[in-house]
Amino acid sequence: MNKYYSTFISPKSTAELRELNIIPKQEWYENVSDIYISHMHLDHMGALSNIPNPKTIVHLPNIQIYEDMKEKWELSPTWLSLIPNKYYTQLKQLTPLETDRNNVMAISVSHSAYPSYAFIYFGKNENVLYTGDFRIESFLNNEEFYKLNNSEPLLNFLNNNKDLKIDTLIIEGTNIGSNRLPLEPKETLNIINKLAKNYNKIITTTHALDIEYAYALMKIATELNMNFYIASAQTAKLLENIPELPLKPKLIEEYTNYISFFEKITLNEINEKSFILVPYRDIINFIKDVSLTSMHIKDYAIIISEPEPQTEEAIEYDIMSNWFSRMGIQSYRIRPSGHYYPYQLKTILNTIKPKNIKILHTEKPQLFQKIIESYTK
């Protein structure tokens, strides 16, 4: 997409995208009975409207979340309108730890999209594990993770089922070759905790599906006796279905225009000592709106939790930073990755012990291959 398209150059059709090998060609779907989606980031969702066979079943992490996203995508003037399925495409929701008619089992993983899965295919001649995108460390403890996902995370599952042999591992390598600081969730939360103790109000950005992060921030707010506000309808809808939240968030009415059982307040009603959760894409408009209220913008700090992938973020952040400076707001960038870090690969391979390894989802395939060879010789 980035090679051929930009803000000003958009694809004309699915046929054009197929021709450029951006989405699968029609013939690649021949005889495909089932498609399994590990999580609902767009680089994994793809363009469901491209599926030609009405008998193909698409297995999704969560159909309700998909329907909410679909409502927005369908109205998009961009290529995003190609993502929603055609009316005849069959959808089925994944259930963790259940082996389906294709001998495929979904296993929950920690990632920056909720819910996310790895898949094990139990074949006649081999067992194949596809990890999807995942990180080893979660923002949640084991008990919280189980409550949200109704299963334990992938590596815990494999450690507790040592008789399960994996013949072929298909693994992502998003962070392979990256020079970004390997910031773990616990380290991230320690930093945020320190900032929250020194500012009246914290605005923090997040991806709408990163419920683990939102949950962890609520825990901090509870510990520090802070208010918690949400300016994202999508995040709020997700949280409504989470049992036993650390606290009951309040929704900012101007940014959550739907009926909710969470209490709603206006921008003018935001209290002192508060966390405010805002989508990454809305942060500039949000601080502009805040500056028009009677609140003192100087009491705020902004924590930018950058979304993934990072290809376009540097330019965006430079622009954001200019706005923050103009408004007199101090900002901090934090990027706890939704993907494992290279130094953790050895632990992953020692846990899974695969006979064969296939790599994908990496910008450094040669480096990735060399690292794997050094660990498996």
N, C-alpha and C positions, 0 to 999 in steps of 0.2 A: 504493500500500500504506500509506504513512504517513498518508494523509488519512483512511482508514477503519479501519485496524487498528493494534493496539499489542500489548504483551506480554500483555495481558489480553483482547483482543478479536481473535479469529482467524476467518478465512473458513470457511464451512461446506462449500463445494463449489466445483468449477471453474465451475459455472453462475453462482454469485454473483460470482466474479471476472470472468467475461465480462460480466455485466450492468453492472459498475462500470467497464468498459473498462480493467481492470488487465492482463488477458491477452486475446489475440485471440479474437474471436467465431468460432464454428464455420464460418460462411460465408466468412470471410476466407481460409480454407485451400482453398477450392474451386479445383480444377484446379492446385494447387501440387504440383509433382513433386519438388522438392528444396528443402531448407532448409540454409543455411550458417551455422554458428556460429563467430564470429570468435575467441572465447575463453570460458573457463568461469567467469567471474564471473556471479553469479546474474541480474544485470540484463540479461545478454546470452543466458544459457541459456534463461530463461523457464521455462514449464511444459511439458515435452515430453509429458506425459500428456494435454495438451489437443489434440494432433494427431489428427484423426479419420480421416485417410485412410491405410489400411495400405500403399498404394503409394508414399507419400511417403518419400524418403530424407533422413535427417538427416546432414549432413557435420560431423563433430566434430574439434577439434584433436588429441585423443588419446583413444582409446577406453578404454585401460587406466586412465588417470587418471579418466575418467568413471565407469567401473565401481566404482572405489574410493570415489568420492564418492557414487555411487548407493546403495551398501550402507548408508551412514550416513543418507542422505535417506529411504530407504524406511521406516526405523524411527522417523522423526520424528513427534511428536504435533502438529506445526504444519503450515502450508502447504507446508513444504519437501517433504513427502511427495508433493506434486503434481508435483515436478520430474522424477523419473525417467520414462523413456519407457514406453509400454505394450508388452506382449510382441511385438506385431506390427509395431512401428515399426522400420524398417530403419536401421541405423547404418553409416556409412562413415567411415574416418579420412582426414583431409586429408593430401595430400602436397605440400610446397612446390614451387613453380615447375613444376608439371605442369598443363597445360590439360586439363580433363575433357570429358566428352561434352556438357556445357552451355556449353562455351567459357568456363569460369570457372577462373581461376588463383589459388591461394593464395600470398601472399608474407609471409614472416615479419616481425613488427614487435616492437619492444621494448615491454613493458608489465609491469604488476605481476602478471600471471598467465602461467604457462608451460604450453604454447606459445600464442602469440597470432598472429593473421593479419589481413592486409588481403586484399581480393578485387578482382581485375580481371575484368570481364565483357567479352569481345571480341564485340561485337554486329555485325550486318550494317550498321547505320547509325551506330553510335557505340560507343565504348569507355567503360565506366563503372568508376570506381574507388571502392570503399567502403573507407575506412581502418580501420574498427573503432576501438578505443581504442588509442592509441599515444603514445609519447614519442620525441623525436628523440635524446636522449642515453641511452645504455645504461649499466648497471653493468659491462658487459663490453667488452673491446676487440674489434676486428673479427674477429680470429682466434678468440677465445673464442665470440663470437656465432655464427660459422659452425659451430663444433664442436657447439654445443648445438642449432642449428636447421637445419643442413644447407642454409642459404641465407643470403644477405646481407640486411640490413634494407631496408625499403621504399624510402627515399629514395636509398640507395646503388644499389639495383636500377634505379631510374628514371634516376639520373645516368649509369649505365653502359649504359642502353638508350634513348638520346635519340631514336631513331626511333619509340619507342612514344608515341603521342599519346593523351591522356586528354581525352575530350569532356565528360564529366560527372563531377564530383567530389562524393562524398557524404562529409562530414567531421563528426566529433564536435567538441564545444566545451565539454568538461567544465570547464575552468579559465577560460573566458571570464567576466569579471566578478568573478572571485575576487580577494580582497585578500591571499591567502596568499603568503608569501615564495617566489619561484621558486627552489627549492633543487634543484640538479642532482645526479645521482649522484656525480660526482667531489667536489663540495663536501661532500656527505653523508659520503663515505668519509674525507675529511680530518678531519672533526669526530670521527667514530667512532675513527679512528686515534689522535687526541689523547686521547680519553677512555680508550681501552684502555691507553695508556701510564701512566695515572695511577690505575687501579683494579686490584685483584686479580682481580676477576671481573666480567664484563659479561653481564647478561641482556638480550637484545634480542628484541623481538617482531617477528613478520612474518606476512603472509598466507601460508597453506600453499603456495600456487601461485607465490609470488614467488621463483623459483629463481635468477634473476639476482642478487637481493640476497643470498641465502644464499651463493652462489658467491663474490661479492665479499667477504663477511665472512670466508670461509675463507681468501682470499688475505691479508687483514690478519692473521689468526691465524697463518698460515705465516710472514709477514714478522717478526712479533713473538715467534715461538716460543711461541705459546699453544695450549692444548688447545681442542678444539671439540666441543661436545655438542649433541645435538638432542633436544628433548622434544615432537616432533610426528611421529606415524606417517606422516601424509600427505606431509610434506616429505621425510622419510627415504626413503620409497618412490620418490619422484620422483628423488632424488639417486642412488639405486642404479642408475638407468638413464643417468646422465650419465657420459660417458667422461672419464677423466683429470681427476678432481677435484683441486684444489690440495692437499688432504689427505684422510685417511680419518677422517670424524667418528665419534664414539662416541654410541650411543643411550642415553638415560636410561630404564632398564627400566620404571619405574613409569608412563611416558607413551608407550611404544611397544610395545604388547602384540601383537606379531606376530613371526614368524620372519624374521630378517634376516642377511645376511652381514656387516653392520657389527657391530663389537664392542659389547656392552652393558655398562653399569655401573649401579650404584644411586646414588641421591642422595648417600649417605654417601661415595661414592668420587670425587666431583668434586674435582679437583685445583686447586691455585693457578693463577693466570694462565690464566683460561679464558673462552671465549665460550660462552654457553648460549642456544640458539635456542628460543623458546617461542611458541606461537600466541597471538595477541592475546587471544583469549577465555579462555585458560587461565592468564594471568599471575598473577592473584590467588591462585588455588588453588596455583600453583607456589610462590610465595613463602611461603605458609602451610606447605606441605610442607617447604620448605627450612628454615624457622624451627624445625621440630620435630627437625631433625637436629643433629649436634654442630657443624656449620659456623657460622662467625661471619657473620651476615647483614650486619653493618656493613661487611664487605669488598666488598659488592656495589654496583654502580650499574645502573640500569635504563634502557635506551634504548627508548622507545616509538616504533616506526615505525608511524604510524597507518594503518589500512586505508582503502580508498576504497569507496564514497562516504563523505563526512564528516558526513552529516546527523544521526547519532545520537551521534557520538563525544564531543562536548563534555561531555555529561552523564556518559557512561561514564568519561571521563578524570577528571572531578572526583571521582568515587567511588574510582577507582583511586588517585588522588593522596592521598586520605585514608588508604588502606591503606598506601601507601608511607611516609607520614609516621609512621604508627603503628608500623611495623616499623623505622623509623630508616634508610630507604634513600633515597638521592638518585636522582631520576629526571630524564630529559631527553626532550623530545618532538622527534621529527624526522619530517618528512613529505616525502620525495622522491616526487613525484607520478609515477604511471604514465601521465600524460597530458602532452601538450605544453603549453607555457605561451603566453599570448597574444602575447608579444613574438616568438615563433618562427613565428607564423602566416605572416608575410610570406615567410620563407625557404621554408616548405612550399609556398605558392602559386607562388613563383618557380621552384621545382623541378618541380612538377607541370604548371603552365601550363594549367589546365582552361579550357574554353570556358564551361561552366556549373557553378554550385556549389549544392549542396543542403546544408542544415545540419540537425543533429539532436543529441540527447544533450547538451542545454545548458539551464541554468536562466535564461539571459539571451539569448533568441533575437533580440530587437530590437537589442541591443548587438552581438551576433555579426554580424548582417546589416550593420550600419553599418560595423563594422571591415572586413569583407570588401569592401564597396563602396568604402571609402577606398583599399584596396590594388589594386582592379581597374579603377578609372576611368582 
